[in-house]
Amino acid sequence: MKKENKNKNSGYTLAEMLGYLFALSLISVLVVNSLLTLSKAFISMKTSRAVGTSAVVSFDQMVKEIRSAKSIALSSVLKTNPGKLVLTMPAGSPTTTVEFSLGNSNSLHKFENGIDQGVLTATGTEVSRLVFRAATTTKSTAVSIEMTIKDSTGRTSTEEKFFSTATMRTY
């Protein structure tokens, strides 16, 4: 009976081990890079969504109140940043005045009869520019709104400009 040496061909050579380590490290680098890219994309999407949501909610409230208003009060600050819009509501309305202006953290606030009704912009967003302009004709008055909203998370920042115009109903 002859004994065979089984240890002669068992195990991996140094070249094979280096090849496997190189392949494993290359795959690891690709996975980590993909995760970082996805994370950045998610943060960018989150800031864009916060800015867009703030714009939709803010403009919806402002346009609705402008269309219902009787006139623009003299205490309004027009054509300047930060602007303040004070609307006089028609007789018989439970609210006599509605005001839109910036608060402490550059968030847009709505006031009814001088009482703060809350913030219209999303948490973490700030309004960096708010300008109201009035255009009056013999038959109607329109209010133009220019607003820039910014949101930052880490090193990712999103800033967008929004514009709208609403015409007051005649009473």
C-alpha positions, 0 to 999 in steps of 0.5 A: 500500500502506497501512501499519498501526500494529500497536502501537496495540492490543498489550500490557496496560493498567494496569487489566488488570495491576493486576487480574491482580496482585490475582488472583495475590496473592489465590490466593497468600495462600489457598495459603499459608493452606491450607498453614499450616492443614494444617501445624498439623493435622498437628502436632496429629495427631502429638501426639495420636497420641504421647499415645495410643500412650504410653497404650496401651503403658503401660496394656497393660504395667501391667495385664498385670503387675498381673494376674500379680502376687501382691501389692503390695509395701510399698515402693509409693507409693500415693495420691500423685503421682508414684506408684510401684507395686512388685508381688511376683510369684508363686513360680516366676516368673523375676521376683520384683518388677516396678516402675512409676515415673517416670524423670528426664524424667517418662517411665514406666519398668518395672523387673524385679528392680530392673533398668530394662527401658526406657521405656514412653512415647513419646519426647517425651511426659511423664507429668505425673500418675501415681497408683496406688490399691489396693482390697483385699477379702477375696477380691481386690486391685485396682489403680487407675491414673490417668495424665496424658500430655502431648506438645508440639511447638512451640506445639502441646500435647496433654494427656490423662487416662487411667484403668484398673483391674486385679484381681490373680489369686488364688494 
